């Protein structure tokens, strides 16, 4: 399980190693991106919750573990307050914007 920011850090680590950033220490930069990627991945994995009953088993991922903000479309029926509540307050209403 990963989120977009974790994937971004992983890609930055690879591209830094290839020398695509203008930096004297490309290995050091790559390692720093990789460290941040590992930290973020660990945080997401620690947030997972395994649930099981007689018929099914699944892993739930809390919204606050993978989302930093939300953009709502013009025809969306969910409210900003609902998202804030579902994320246990980790996503504040000010982090949610409406498009259209």
N, C-alpha and C positions, 0 to 999 in steps of 0.2 A: 504494500500500500504506500502510495506516495502522493504528493500534491504538486501542483505546477511549480511552486517556488523551489521545492526540493529538486525537481527535474531541471530547472533552470540552473541551480547551483552545480548539479552534476555535469551539465553541458559546459558551463563556464570552466570547470576543472579540466575537462578534456581539451577544450579549445586553448586554454592557457598553456597546457603542456605542449601543444602543437606550435606555440609561439604566435598565436593570432592576436594577442594583446601586446601593445607597445610597452614592454616592461623588461628591465634588465634581468630580473630573477624569475624566469618563467616557471621553473620547478617550485619555487617558494610560493608563487601566486597560485599555482595549480593545487598545491598541498593545502593552502588556506581555504580555497573554495571547497576542496574535498572534505576538510574538517567540518565546515559549516553544513555541508550536505549530510554528513554522518550524524551531526547533532540534530538536525531537523528531522531526519528519517527516524531517529531514536524517539524523539518526542511524539511523532505521529504513531509509531508502533506501541508506545506505552499508553496511548490514549484508546487503543482498541479494546473492545469489550466482547468477549465470547459469550454467546447465549445459546441455550439448548433446551429443547423440550422433547416429548416423546416422538414427535413427527419431524422436527427439523432442527438443524444447528446452523448458526450463522455468526458472523463477526460484525458488530456495529461500529461505525466510525463517527464519533461526535463531530458536528459541524465545526465547533470551535478549534478542532485539531488541524483542520485542513483549509479553512477559509479565513482570509484576512479582510474581505469585503465582498459585497454583492451588488450587482446591477440588476434592477428589475425592469422588465419591459413594460410598455404602456398598457397591455391587456392582462397584466399579472393580477391574480386575485389574492395573493398572500400579502400581508401587511409587514411593514418594517418592524413593528413591534413583535410580530410572530417570529421573524427570523432572529431577532435579538433574544427572545425567550427560548427558542429552540437551541440556540448556541450557548445557553446559560450565561448570557450577558457578555460573552467574549467578543461578539460582534455588536458594536454599538450602532444605534440608529444613524449616527453621523457617518458611518462607514458604508452606508447603503445609499446608492443613488438610483434615480429613476431615469430611464431613457424614453424619449418620445413624448 
